[in-house]
Amino acid sequence: MTSSTERPEPGPDYADRTHVAAGGDVDVRGIAPGDSASILDTAVLEDPFGPDIVEKAQQIIARYPVSRSALLPMLHLVQSVQGYVTQEGIAFCGRQLDLSDAEVSAVATFYTMYKRRPCGEHLVSVCTNTLCAALGGDDIYRKLQTHLGSEQEPLGHEETAGTPGEPGSITLEHAECLAACDLGPVIQVNYEYFDNQTTDKAVALVDALRAGKKPAPTRGAPLSDFKGAELQLAGFFPEDEQTYRAEVDGPSQAVETLRGAQVAQERGWTAPVMEDVPLPAVEEKK
C-alpha cells in the first residue's frame, strides 16, 4: 500500500515500489553521483590483450600441471600490459584459466604486488618495517612524500607523482620487510635494490628517475621500468644469451651478506648436523 506521495507508510504493509520512475524531462547524468560519463555509454571497450598476450598466457599455463596454478604470473602479465590489474585484466585471467572473476579478484586483492590503481613508470618501495624504520626508513618515506608531493599535500601510499604510466611518473609506497635487514634502510625501484639509503640519497634517486635516468641498483639486474619488471615476473626474458646477461642477470649478493659465511669458513665453524631420526607416525585419515 502507498500514500498519495508514493512513500511507504509505517506499519506492516509494504509499498508496491520503493522509487518514483523518472520522467522524460529528468537529466539522468545530472543527478547521478560521481563520474556519470559512462552511465549511458554502450560502446564496447577495446580488448587490450591481443593475440601476442594470449600466446604468452598460454605459454604460462603450459608450465603448470593444473592451469589455475598459473594465476600469479598471469596477473603479472596483465600488469606488464596495463600497469595495474584492471577489471579487463581480471576477466582476461578468468577466461584463460576457466576461473570466475571472483576467484581471480580474491587473489589479486590479497597480494600487495598486484596494484588496483594505475602505477607510474617507476614503483618506489620504501621499507618501513622495524629495523629499516629504526635506521631511518620512516624519515626517508616522509621525505619522499613531501618531495614528490608537497608539505601541504604529501604523496600518500600507492599514490603517483605525475601521470601514471607516463615517463618520469613515480608511484610511492611504504613496504613491509624487503629482506635486506643487513643493508637497511633499503629502497626498491621496480623491485630492484638500492641499499644503505639516506634521505639525501633517496631524493637524488627519485629526481634521477623523474629526469628519465635509470640509476644502477646496488645489486641485481639493471633497472627497467615497472611494466618491464612485471613482464620478467611473469617469466619472460630475452632469448639471446648476451642480451639476457646484459639486461637481466646480475650479482644479487652483497659484501655484508656474505661476510658471516666467510668468517665461518676462515675459522672452521660448522653448524651442528641434525640426527637422522624417523618422523612420528601420522594416523591415517578414514
Backbone as CSV, one residue per row, in Angstrom:
resi,resn,N_x,N_y,N_z,CA_x,CA_y,CA_z,C_x,C_y,C_z
1,MET,0.853,-1.181,0.000,0.000,0.000,0.000,0.897,1.242,0.000
2,THR,0.520,2.286,-0.780,1.289,3.523,-0.810,0.373,4.702,-0.594
3,SER,0.926,5.786,-0.108,0.165,7.019,0.085,0.148,7.795,-1.209
4,SER,-0.481,8.966,-1.175,-0.558,9.782,-2.390,0.813,10.266,-2.819
5,THR,1.772,10.310,-1.886,3.132,10.743,-2.241,3.992,9.574,-2.699
6,GLU,3.402,8.382,-2.757,4.084,7.161,-3.154,5.243,6.807,-2.226
7,ARG,5.154,7.222,-0.972,6.135,6.829,0.039,5.519,5.739,0.900
8,PRO,6.287,4.693,1.287,5.707,3.643,2.125,5.342,4.167,3.497
9,GLU,4.146,3.818,3.962,3.686,4.217,5.292,4.246,3.274,6.351
10,PRO,4.484,3.777,7.588,4.933,2.887,8.661,3.888,1.815,8.922
11,GLY,4.335,0.649,9.369,3.410,-0.430,9.680,3.728,-1.683,8.906
12,PRO,2.887,-2.673,9.017,3.168,-3.976,8.396,2.996,-4.004,6.895
13,ASP,2.300,-3.013,6.319,2.086,-3.026,4.882,3.341,-2.547,4.150
14,TYR,3.600,-3.073,2.944,4.765,-2.691,2.155,4.319,-1.901,0.933
15,ALA,5.182,-1.009,0.507,4.890,-0.242,-0.697,4.982,-1.142,-1.922
16,ASP,4.182,-0.805,-2.939,4.254,-1.560,-4.185,5.609,-1.371,-4.860
17,ARG,6.205,-0.223,-4.675,7.546,0.049,-5.190,8.219,1.061,-4.279
18,THR,9.527,1.110,-4.351,10.285,1.959,-3.417,10.929,3.146,-4.106
19,HIS,10.491,3.447,-5.321,11.050,4.602,-6.007,9.984,5.183,-6.924
20,VAL,10.232,6.393,-7.347,9.364,7.038,-8.329,10.072,7.008,-9.664
21,ALA,9.408,6.528,-10.690,10.041,6.444,-12.006,10.381,7.834,-12.518
22,ALA,11.557,7.956,-13.157,11.993,9.237,-13.708,11.179,9.570,-14.950
23,GLY,10.767,10.813,-15.058,10.040,11.261,-16.233,10.978,11.546,-17.383
24,GLY,10.397,11.886,-18.515,11.207,12.138,-19.690,12.066,13.379,-19.593
25,ASP,11.701,14.291,-18.668,12.453,15.532,-18.557,13.555,15.452,-17.497
26,VAL,13.825,14.261,-16.947,14.849,14.114,-15.912,16.210,13.880,-16.555
27,ASP,17.201,14.671,-16.142,18.574,14.535,-16.638,19.279,13.471,-15.802
28,VAL,19.362,12.239,-16.339,19.960,11.138,-15.585,21.419,11.425,-15.271
29,ARG,22.136,11.967,-16.214,23.545,12.278,-15.960,23.676,13.353,-14.876
30,GLY,22.782,14.318,-14.907,22.879,15.442,-13.981,22.670,15.043,-12.534
31,ILE,21.791,14.070,-12.286,21.504,13.689,-10.906,22.330,12.506,-10.434
32,ALA,23.136,11.912,-11.346,23.933,10.745,-10.962,25.118,11.188,-10.111
33,PRO,25.475,10.410,-9.083,26.634,10.756,-8.248,27.932,10.469,-8.976
34,GLY,28.985,11.238,-8.659,30.322,10.968,-9.171,30.412,11.128,-10.673
35,ASP,31.327,10.339,-11.254,31.580,10.406,-12.692,30.499,9.629,-13.426
36,SER,29.598,10.352,-14.091,28.470,9.695,-14.757,28.659,9.615,-16.263
37,ALA,29.867,9.913,-16.736,30.062,9.999,-18.180,29.782,8.689,-18.894
38,SER,30.013,7.559,-18.189,29.874,6.271,-18.872,28.551,5.572,-18.565
39,ILE,27.634,6.236,-17.842,26.412,5.560,-17.434,25.586,5.130,-18.636
40,LEU,25.467,5.992,-19.624,24.644,5.687,-20.790,25.484,5.276,-21.995
41,ASP,26.791,5.032,-21.749,27.689,4.681,-22.843,27.615,3.172,-23.080
42,THR,27.189,2.776,-24.242,27.042,1.353,-24.562,28.164,0.853,-25.463
43,ALA,29.193,1.680,-25.685,30.284,1.273,-26.558,31.054,0.117,-25.922
44,VAL,31.491,-0.823,-26.747,32.278,-1.960,-26.271,33.740,-1.537,-26.178
45,LEU,34.340,-1.741,-25.001,35.731,-1.364,-24.813,36.638,-2.247,-25.648
46,GLU,37.697,-1.657,-26.183,38.661,-2.420,-26.962,39.449,-3.341,-26.033
47,ASP,39.602,-4.582,-26.441,40.338,-5.550,-25.639,41.826,-5.238,-25.717
48,PRO,42.468,-4.903,-24.566,43.888,-4.551,-24.606,44.800,-5.766,-24.721
49,PHE,44.224,-6.961,-24.637,45.040,-8.171,-24.637,44.943,-8.855,-26.000
50,GLY,45.908,-8.499,-26.857,45.897,-9.003,-28.214,46.423,-10.423,-28.323
51,PRO,46.538,-10.930,-29.563,46.987,-12.309,-29.774,48.354,-12.605,-29.164
52,ASP,49.263,-11.615,-29.157,50.594,-11.855,-28.588,50.513,-12.090,-27.085
53,ILE,49.601,-11.381,-26.402,49.446,-11.573,-24.959,48.736,-12.891,-24.670
54,VAL,47.771,-13.247,-25.508,47.104,-14.540,-25.353,48.122,-15.666,-25.508
55,GLU,49.024,-15.520,-26.473,50.059,-16.542,-26.673,50.958,-16.657,-25.441
56,LYS,51.335,-15.503,-24.870,52.149,-15.532,-23.648,51.382,-16.195,-22.505
57,ALA,50.093,-15.904,-22.414,49.276,-16.517,-21.368,49.269,-18.030,-21.508
58,GLN,49.157,-18.512,-22.743,49.154,-19.952,-22.960,50.517,-20.572,-22.638
59,GLN,51.580,-19.834,-22.882,52.911,-20.313,-22.503,53.026,-20.443,-20.990
60,ILE,52.464,-19.482,-20.261,52.488,-19.550,-18.798,51.703,-20.763,-18.324
61,ILE,50.509,-20.953,-18.868,49.658,-22.068,-18.448,50.353,-23.406,-18.689
62,ALA,51.114,-23.488,-19.782,51.776,-24.756,-20.126,52.849,-25.149,-19.120
63,ARG,53.264,-24.221,-18.282,54.302,-24.540,-17.286,53.753,-25.322,-16.099
64,TYR,52.447,-25.364,-15.955,51.847,-25.912,-14.739,50.959,-27.103,-15.057
65,PRO,50.987,-28.136,-14.200,50.105,-29.295,-14.430,48.633,-28.969,-14.222
66,VAL,48.347,-27.983,-13.370,46.974,-27.524,-13.146,46.910,-26.060,-13.570
67,SER,46.019,-25.729,-14.467,46.036,-24.401,-15.099,45.870,-23.270,-14.096
68,ARG,45.039,-23.441,-13.067,44.788,-22.357,-12.138,46.041,-21.968,-11.363
69,SER,47.047,-22.841,-11.334,48.304,-22.522,-10.664,49.056,-21.404,-11.375
70,ALA,48.661,-21.106,-12.605,49.328,-20.063,-13.386,48.815,-18.665,-13.073
71,LEU,47.895,-18.519,-12.125,47.242,-17.229,-11.920,48.221,-16.136,-11.491
72,LEU,49.149,-16.437,-10.592,50.055,-15.387,-10.113,50.886,-14.779,-11.244
73,PRO,51.605,-15.584,-12.042,52.326,-14.956,-13.165,51.395,-14.341,-14.205
74,MET,50.188,-14.857,-14.330,49.231,-14.264,-15.275,48.873,-12.843,-14.859
75,LEU,48.733,-12.613,-13.552,48.427,-11.263,-13.069,49.602,-10.326,-13.314
76,HIS,50.813,-10.836,-13.202,51.979,-10.022,-13.553,51.972,-9.692,-15.042
77,LEU,51.558,-10.662,-15.866,51.451,-10.404,-17.303,50.455,-9.288,-17.579
78,VAL,49.323,-9.309,-16.887,48.324,-8.247,-17.024,48.936,-6.891,-16.679
79,GLN,49.705,-6.842,-15.602,50.310,-5.572,-15.195,51.380,-5.112,-16.186
80,SER,52.020,-6.041,-16.880,53.016,-5.657,-17.882,52.357,-4.974,-19.077
81,VAL,51.059,-5.206,-19.259,50.321,-4.601,-20.364,49.696,-3.273,-19.937
82,GLN,49.031,-3.267,-18.776,48.234,-2.104,-18.386,48.817,-1.306,-17.220
83,GLY,49.816,-1.834,-16.556,50.418,-1.097,-15.446,49.716,-1.312,-14.125
84,TYR,48.625,-2.049,-14.123,47.912,-2.433,-12.902,46.887,-3.495,-13.276
85,VAL,46.205,-4.047,-12.280,45.217,-5.090,-12.548,43.843,-4.444,-12.702
86,THR,43.378,-4.396,-13.917,42.080,-3.799,-14.230,40.991,-4.865,-14.209
87,GLN,39.733,-4.415,-14.316,38.637,-5.377,-14.440,38.771,-6.183,-15.726
88,GLU,39.262,-5.528,-16.798,39.504,-6.268,-18.036,40.563,-7.336,-17.821
89,GLY,41.592,-6.990,-17.020,42.655,-7.948,-16.727,42.159,-9.128,-15.914
90,ILE,41.298,-8.851,-14.962,40.709,-9.923,-14.154,39.882,-10.851,-15.039
91,ALA,39.074,-10.257,-15.921,38.250,-11.066,-16.830,39.130,-11.870,-17.780
92,PHE,40.230,-11.274,-18.241,41.157,-11.972,-19.138,41.735,-13.207,-18.454
93,CYS,42.213,-13.037,-17.222,42.762,-14.181,-16.472,41.693,-15.254,-16.279
94,GLY,40.470,-14.811,-15.962,39.391,-15.765,-15.765,39.106,-16.580,-17.010
95,ARG,39.106,-15.916,-18.184,38.836,-16.631,-19.436,39.934,-17.643,-19.744
96,GLN,41.174,-17.237,-19.525,42.292,-18.108,-19.866,42.389,-19.316,-18.934
97,LEU,41.995,-19.129,-17.676,42.183,-20.178,-16.671,40.888,-20.856,-16.256
98,ASP,39.782,-20.476,-16.890,38.474,-21.030,-16.555,38.150,-20.802,-15.072
99,LEU,38.365,-19.556,-14.631,38.060,-19.150,-13.262,37.018,-18.035,-13.305
100,SER,36.275,-17.887,-12.234,35.331,-16.773,-12.155,36.079,-15.490,-11.832
101,ASP,35.458,-14.350,-12.130,36.062,-13.066,-11.778,36.290,-12.969,-10.276
102,ALA,35.380,-13.544,-9.493,35.518,-13.504,-8.035,36.753,-14.267,-7.579
103,GLU,37.028,-15.410,-8.202,38.209,-16.195,-7.831,39.491,-15.439,-8.163
104,VAL,39.525,-14.787,-9.313,40.706,-14.017,-9.695,40.866,-12.799,-8.782
105,SER,39.767,-12.110,-8.501,39.813,-10.913,-7.650,40.286,-11.254,-6.240
106,ALA,39.901,-12.418,-5.735,40.305,-12.816,-4.384,41.818,-12.897,-4.273
107,VAL,42.475,-13.338,-5.334,43.941,-13.422,-5.341,44.562,-12.048,-5.595
108,ALA,44.003,-11.322,-6.554,44.568,-10.019,-6.927,44.517,-9.009,-5.781
109,THR,43.510,-9.123,-4.924,43.389,-8.183,-3.807,44.120,-8.658,-2.557
110,PHE,44.649,-9.881,-2.570,45.351,-10.410,-1.404,46.812,-9.983,-1.381
111,TYR,47.464,-10.007,-2.540,48.894,-9.725,-2.625,49.135,-8.258,-2.977
112,THR,50.060,-7.629,-2.252,50.310,-6.199,-2.457,51.043,-5.910,-3.763
113,MET,51.648,-6.917,-4.385,52.352,-6.674,-5.643,51.384,-6.424,-6.795
114,TYR,50.117,-6.778,-6.602,49.130,-6.532,-7.650,48.407,-5.228,-7.334
115,LYS,48.597,-4.250,-8.180,48.097,-2.896,-7.935,46.702,-2.727,-8.527
116,ARG,45.839,-2.067,-7.790,44.475,-1.842,-8.251,44.265,-0.418,-8.758
117,ARG,45.331,0.365,-8.751,45.290,1.707,-9.340,46.462,1.837,-10.305
118,PRO,46.340,2.679,-11.351,47.422,2.812,-12.322,48.741,3.178,-11.659
119,CYS,49.802,2.491,-12.059,51.130,2.713,-11.498,51.913,3.682,-12.385
120,GLY,52.890,4.321,-11.770,53.771,5.190,-12.520,54.759,4.393,-13.360
121,GLU,55.600,5.105,-14.091,56.654,4.425,-14.851,57.546,3.630,-13.907
122,HIS,57.715,4.172,-12.694,58.541,3.510,-11.694,57.765,3.365,-10.385
123,LEU,57.927,2.215,-9.751,57.362,1.965,-8.427,58.490,2.043,-7.408
124,VAL,58.394,2.989,-6.489,59.417,3.175,-5.455,58.857,2.669,-4.134
125,SER,59.488,1.629,-3.592,59.037,0.990,-2.349,60.052,1.276,-1.252
126,VAL,59.598,1.888,-0.185,60.471,2.213,0.945,60.160,1.261,2.091
127,CYS,61.159,0.525,2.553,60.936,-0.394,3.659,60.755,0.404,4.951
128,THR,59.627,0.197,5.606,59.349,0.871,6.882,59.088,-0.154,7.980
129,ASN,59.588,-1.385,7.779,59.484,-2.377,8.836,60.504,-2.057,9.931
130,THR,60.468,-2.806,11.029,61.098,-2.409,12.283,62.537,-1.927,12.137
131,LEU,63.437,-2.773,11.603,64.850,-2.407,11.584,65.113,-1.249,10.628
132,CYS,64.561,-1.320,9.432,64.757,-0.218,8.481,64.166,1.082,9.027
133,ALA,63.010,0.976,9.694,62.391,2.175,10.271,63.300,2.792,11.318
134,ALA,63.891,1.947,12.172,64.780,2.447,13.222,66.047,3.065,12.640
135,LEU,66.477,2.571,11.479,67.697,3.071,10.848,67.443,4.293,9.970
136,GLY,66.181,4.681,9.810,65.878,5.870,9.028,64.851,5.685,7.941
137,GLY,64.252,4.491,7.825,63.269,4.242,6.775,62.049,5.138,6.870
138,ASP,61.575,5.390,8.091,60.418,6.272,8.262,60.742,7.684,7.805
139,ASP,61.950,8.158,8.120,62.372,9.507,7.709,62.451,9.595,6.184
140,ILE,62.975,8.541,5.562,63.088,8.522,4.098,61.705,8.578,3.458
141,TYR,60.787,7.777,3.982,59.438,7.744,3.418,58.750,9.103,3.548
142,ARG,58.844,9.713,4.740,58.216,11.032,4.931,58.853,12.079,4.022
143,LYS,60.168,11.997,3.837,60.851,12.959,2.969,60.379,12.814,1.527
144,LEU,60.257,11.586,1.051,59.801,11.379,-0.323,58.338,11.777,-0.494
145,GLN,57.535,11.607,0.551,56.133,12.030,0.474,56.023,13.528,0.175
146,THR,56.800,14.325,0.881,56.730,15.773,0.676,57.507,16.203,-0.563
147,HIS,58.582,15.476,-0.892,59.381,15.831,-2.066,58.604,15.554,-3.351
148,LEU,57.895,14.440,-3.390,57.108,14.106,-4.578,55.738,14.780,-4.558
149,GLY,55.298,15.159,-3.379,54.047,15.913,-3.247,54.376,17.326,-2.797
150,SER,53.938,17.674,-1.595,54.257,18.973,-1.016,54.100,18.869,0.490
151,GLU,54.540,19.902,1.186,54.378,19.921,2.638,52.894,19.927,3.006
152,GLN,52.098,20.633,2.212,50.665,20.727,2.485,49.926,19.458,2.061
153,GLU,50.357,18.842,0.949,49.702,17.642,0.435,50.758,16.585,0.110
154,PRO,51.265,15.911,1.142,52.260,14.860,0.888,51.664,13.711,0.087
155,LEU,52.489,13.108,-0.746,52.042,11.978,-1.557,51.722,10.803,-0.637
156,GLY,50.579,10.170,-0.835,50.147,9.067,0.006,50.623,7.713,-0.498
157,HIS,50.356,6.696,0.294,50.716,5.319,-0.052,50.050,4.905,-1.360
158,GLU,50.852,4.386,-2.295,50.404,3.956,-3.617,49.778,5.090,-4.427
159,GLU,50.183,6.314,-4.150,49.784,7.449,-4.981,50.926,7.788,-5.927
160,THR,50.597,8.468,-7.023,51.565,8.687,-8.094,51.839,10.163,-8.304
161,ALA,53.116,10.495,-8.405,53.549,11.838,-8.804,53.703,11.843,-10.316
162,GLY,52.945,12.694,-10.988,52.924,12.683,-12.443,51.755,11.864,-12.947
163,THR,51.675,11.721,-14.265,50.600,10.947,-14.883,50.999,9.486,-14.931
164,PRO,50.193,8.598,-14.323,50.553,7.173,-14.294,50.893,6.643,-15.683
165,GLY,51.993,5.898,-15.742,52.414,5.295,-17.000,53.251,6.188,-17.882
166,GLU,53.215,7.501,-17.641,53.974,8.427,-18.474,55.431,8.490,-17.999
167,PRO,56.376,8.843,-18.894,57.781,8.930,-18.495,57.981,9.870,-17.302
168,GLY,58.769,9.408,-16.343,59.080,10.222,-15.173,58.080,10.115,-14.044
169,SER,56.964,9.424,-14.246,55.973,9.295,-13.178,56.438,8.255,-12.159
170,ILE,56.132,8.536,-10.883,56.598,7.675,-9.792,55.451,7.367,-8.852
171,THR,55.246,6.093,-8.583,54.295,5.656,-7.563,55.087,5.320,-6.298
172,LEU,54.680,5.890,-5.194,55.384,5.703,-3.920,54.576,4.772,-3.027
173,GLU,55.261,3.861,-2.346,54.591,3.007,-1.375,55.530,2.717,-0.209
174,HIS,54.939,2.544,0.988,55.737,2.012,2.093,55.537,0.510,2.092
175,ALA,56.635,-0.217,2.275,56.600,-1.668,2.140,56.979,-2.326,3.455
176,GLU,56.457,-3.536,3.640,56.909,-4.354,4.754,58.286,-4.914,4.415
177,CYS,58.809,-5.784,5.252,60.198,-6.230,5.152,60.595,-6.588,3.715
178,LEU,61.678,-5.971,3.227,62.180,-6.245,1.891,63.357,-7.221,1.923
179,ALA,63.534,-7.903,3.063,64.516,-8.993,3.193,65.943,-8.526,2.941
180,ALA,66.282,-7.361,3.464,67.654,-6.862,3.342,68.035,-6.115,4.622
181,CYS,67.760,-6.751,5.765,67.979,-6.082,7.049,69.439,-5.714,7.270
182,ASP,70.370,-6.495,6.684,71.793,-6.198,6.851,72.240,-5.000,6.025
183,LEU,71.361,-4.481,5.199,71.706,-3.365,4.318,70.750,-2.188,4.479
184,GLY,69.973,-2.187,5.561,68.962,-1.157,5.775,69.562,0.196,6.089
185,PRO,68.786,1.259,5.852,67.455,1.225,5.230,67.549,0.997,3.718
186,VAL,66.578,0.282,3.181,66.600,-0.066,1.765,65.368,0.474,1.042
187,ILE,65.578,0.720,-0.241,64.512,1.109,-1.167,64.560,0.148,-2.338
188,GLN,63.422,-0.176,-2.869,63.363,-0.897,-4.143,62.735,0.010,-5.194
189,VAL,63.287,-0.036,-6.391,62.667,0.611,-7.548,62.337,-0.499,-8.537
190,ASN,61.070,-0.699,-8.785,60.614,-1.798,-9.644,61.215,-3.120,-9.173
191,TYR,61.302,-3.260,-7.833,61.751,-4.477,-7.150,63.249,-4.723,-7.251
192,GLU,64.027,-3.728,-7.681,65.490,-3.818,-7.636,65.996,-3.011,-6.435
193,TYR,67.057,-3.504,-5.799,67.513,-2.957,-4.524,68.419,-1.733,-4.655
194,PHE,68.153,-0.778,-3.780,69.048,0.353,-3.528,69.275,0.355,-2.013
195,ASP,70.463,-0.093,-1.618,70.754,-0.366,-0.206,71.369,0.834,0.493
196,ASN,71.414,0.740,1.831,72.089,1.736,2.676,71.674,3.163,2.298
197,GLN,70.391,3.411,2.303,69.865,4.699,1.856,69.863,5.750,2.969
198,THR,69.848,6.988,2.543,69.630,8.147,3.419,68.566,9.011,2.751
199,THR,68.092,10.023,3.447,67.095,10.899,2.834,67.674,11.603,1.605
200,ASP,68.922,12.039,1.684,69.539,12.723,0.541,69.707,11.783,-0.652
201,LYS,70.160,10.552,-0.387,70.302,9.574,-1.466,68.950,9.264,-2.114
202,ALA,67.920,9.149,-1.290,66.592,8.813,-1.798,66.047,9.931,-2.678
203,VAL,66.237,11.177,-2.261,65.784,12.316,-3.064,66.522,12.357,-4.400
204,ALA,67.841,12.128,-4.367,68.618,12.111,-5.606,68.159,10.982,-6.525
205,LEU,67.793,9.854,-5.940,67.328,8.712,-6.728,66.033,9.029,-7.457
206,VAL,65.031,9.542,-6.759,63.752,9.814,-7.420,63.879,10.977,-8.405
207,ASP,64.762,11.932,-8.120,64.982,13.016,-9.076,65.579,12.482,-10.374
208,ALA,66.498,11.518,-10.260,67.085,10.914,-11.460,66.020,10.152,-12.245
209,LEU,65.147,9.444,-11.545,64.071,8.706,-12.214,63.133,9.662,-12.949
210,ARG,62.806,10.774,-12.299,61.897,11.742,-12.927,62.538,12.409,-14.143
211,ALA,63.877,12.460,-14.139,64.594,13.072,-15.265,64.824,12.090,-16.412
212,GLY,64.298,10.865,-16.278,64.432,9.887,-17.348,65.666,9.018,-17.245
213,LYS,66.408,9.114,-16.159,67.601,8.298,-15.976,67.241,6.986,-15.285
214,LYS,68.135,6.021,-15.367,67.942,4.724,-14.708,69.202,4.391,-13.909
215,PRO,69.296,4.916,-12.685,70.473,4.656,-11.864,70.680,3.162,-11.647
216,ALA,71.924,2.757,-11.532,72.232,1.344,-11.335,71.866,0.929,-9.918
217,PRO,71.128,-0.159,-9.748,70.832,-0.665,-8.412,72.115,-1.073,-7.685
218,THR,72.027,-1.181,-6.382,73.179,-1.604,-5.598,73.627,-2.989,-6.015
219,ARG,72.689,-3.842,-6.340,72.963,-5.215,-6.773,71.774,-5.676,-7.603
220,GLY,71.967,-6.763,-8.315,70.876,-7.279,-9.124,70.908,-6.767,-10.551
221,ALA,69.800,-6.920,-11.231,69.710,-6.603,-12.657,69.698,-5.094,-12.897
222,PRO,70.088,-4.663,-14.088,69.936,-3.247,-14.451,68.469,-2.839,-14.352
223,LEU,68.248,-1.560,-14.085,66.901,-1.069,-13.836,66.081,-1.015,-15.122
224,SER,64.842,-1.492,-15.036,63.874,-1.341,-16.123,62.728,-0.489,-15.593
225,ASP,61.684,-0.317,-16.392,60.500,0.360,-15.878,59.579,-0.669,-15.221
226,PHE,58.471,-0.201,-14.631,57.587,-1.092,-13.894,56.996,-2.176,-14.794
227,LYS,56.537,-1.790,-15.975,55.934,-2.781,-16.875,56.963,-3.818,-17.319
228,GLY,58.198,-3.379,-17.551,59.249,-4.318,-17.935,59.552,-5.306,-16.825
229,ALA,59.569,-4.814,-15.585,59.797,-5.701,-14.445,58.663,-6.705,-14.304
230,GLU,57.429,-6.266,-14.577,56.288,-7.163,-14.474,56.350,-8.275,-15.525
231,LEU,56.850,-7.957,-16.715,56.986,-8.983,-17.747,58.004,-10.039,-17.310
232,GLN,59.071,-9.598,-16.650,60.056,-10.548,-16.131,59.449,-11.400,-15.022
233,LEU,58.642,-10.794,-14.151,58.000,-11.553,-13.081,56.994,-12.558,-13.637
234,ALA,56.479,-12.283,-14.820,55.593,-13.238,-15.486,56.378,-14.391,-16.097
235,GLY,57.724,-14.235,-16.154,58.571,-15.325,-16.630,59.080,-15.184,-18.041
236,PHE,59.134,-13.942,-18.568,59.587,-13.734,-19.937,60.867,-12.896,-19.942
237,PHE,61.898,-13.461,-20.561,63.213,-12.833,-20.586,63.757,-12.862,-22.011
238,PRO,64.759,-12.031,-22.297,65.363,-12.065,-23.634,65.921,-13.456,-23.941
239,GLU,65.661,-13.942,-25.151,66.136,-15.271,-25.522,67.621,-15.276,-25.856
240,ASP,68.117,-14.159,-26.363,69.535,-14.075,-26.685,70.366,-14.058,-25.400
241,GLU,71.343,-14.928,-25.299,72.131,-15.060,-24.078,72.855,-13.764,-23.713
242,GLN,73.444,-13.104,-24.704,74.182,-11.877,-24.436,73.248,-10.774,-23.936
243,THR,72.075,-10.661,-24.556,71.101,-9.665,-24.119,70.590,-9.984,-22.726
244,TYR,70.356,-11.271,-22.469,69.907,-11.690,-21.138,70.917,-11.292,-20.073
245,ARG,72.194,-11.568,-20.338,73.230,-11.232,-19.358,73.319,-9.733,-19.140
246,ALA,73.078,-8.961,-20.198,73.207,-7.512,-20.099,72.004,-6.856,-19.434
247,GLU,70.800,-7.403,-19.681,69.578,-6.725,-19.238,68.928,-7.333,-18.004
248,VAL,69.243,-8.588,-17.693,68.525,-9.277,-16.621,69.447,-9.787,-15.536
249,ASP,70.489,-10.494,-15.933,71.338,-11.157,-14.949,72.210,-10.125,-14.227
250,GLY,72.503,-10.416,-12.977,73.362,-9.519,-12.212,73.626,-10.102,-10.841
251,PRO,74.736,-9.730,-10.216,75.051,-10.274,-8.881,74.028,-9.817,-7.849
252,SER,73.510,-10.754,-7.077,72.492,-10.416,-6.082,73.047,-10.346,-4.671
253,GLN,74.254,-10.868,-4.457,74.810,-10.863,-3.111,75.532,-9.549,-2.832
254,ALA,75.654,-9.244,-1.567,76.389,-8.062,-1.138,77.501,-8.493,-0.185
255,VAL,78.500,-7.645,-0.014,79.620,-7.959,0.870,79.122,-8.264,2.274
256,GLU,78.178,-7.443,2.759,77.662,-7.629,4.117,76.947,-8.969,4.267
257,THR,76.267,-9.388,3.207,75.508,-10.635,3.266,76.425,-11.844,3.358
258,LEU,77.550,-11.790,2.661,78.461,-12.937,2.608,79.474,-12.958,3.743
259,ARG,79.586,-11.863,4.484,80.654,-11.773,5.471,80.567,-12.871,6.531
260,GLY,79.365,-13.183,7.006,79.219,-14.212,8.028,79.708,-15.562,7.543
261,ALA,79.360,-15.926,6.303,79.810,-17.204,5.750,81.323,-17.233,5.581
262,GLN,81.909,-16.078,5.215,83.356,-16.010,5.048,84.085,-16.183,6.380
263,VAL,83.579,-15.533,7.425,84.182,-15.659,8.748,84.102,-17.108,9.234
264,ALA,82.943,-17.743,9.014,82.783,-19.132,9.432,83.766,-20.042,8.709
265,GLN,83.963,-19.772,7.415,84.892,-20.591,6.648,86.326,-20.385,7.124
266,GLU,86.704,-19.136,7.379,88.058,-18.826,7.842,88.358,-19.475,9.192
267,ARG,87.357,-19.561,10.058,87.574,-20.061,11.414,87.153,-21.519,11.587
268,GLY,86.729,-22.136,10.490,86.373,-23.542,10.558,85.095,-23.832,11.315
269,TRP,84.204,-22.862,11.387,82.933,-23.068,12.088,81.981,-23.868,11.199
270,THR,81.269,-24.774,11.795,80.236,-25.521,11.073,78.996,-25.615,11.941
271,ALA,77.878,-25.738,11.308,76.621,-25.894,12.031,76.459,-27.346,12.449
272,PRO,75.862,-27.604,13.620,75.650,-28.991,14.042,74.743,-29.722,13.062
273,VAL,75.060,-30.976,12.852,74.291,-31.784,11.913,73.131,-32.429,12.653
274,MET,71.952,-32.297,12.102,70.771,-32.912,12.698,70.845,-34.429,12.560
275,GLU,70.502,-35.105,13.633,70.457,-36.559,13.567,69.297,-37.012,12.676
276,ASP,69.557,-38.089,11.968,68.536,-38.634,11.082,67.616,-39.527,11.902
277,VAL,66.548,-38.942,12.396,65.622,-39.693,13.237,64.323,-39.900,12.464
278,PRO,63.657,-40.998,12.709,62.392,-41.236,11.984,61.304,-40.275,12.431
279,LEU,60.484,-39.888,11.489,59.372,-38.994,11.796,58.289,-39.754,12.542
280,PRO,57.574,-39.078,13.424,56.500,-39.768,14.131,55.415,-40.227,13.178
281,ALA,54.804,-41.328,13.529,53.742,-41.870,12.689,52.521,-40.953,12.716
282,VAL,51.890,-40.815,11.571,50.692,-39.972,11.453,49.492,-40.889,11.225
283,GLU,48.486,-40.694,12.006,47.289,-41.513,11.874,46.633,-41.284,10.518
284,GLU,46.324,-42.341,9.848,45.708,-42.237,8.525,44.282,-41.719,8.646
285,LYS,43.914,-40.892,7.675,42.552,-40.381,7.636,41.601,-41.463,7.140
286,LYS,40.445,-41.513,7.749,39.457,-42.518,7.341,38.312,-41.858,6.586
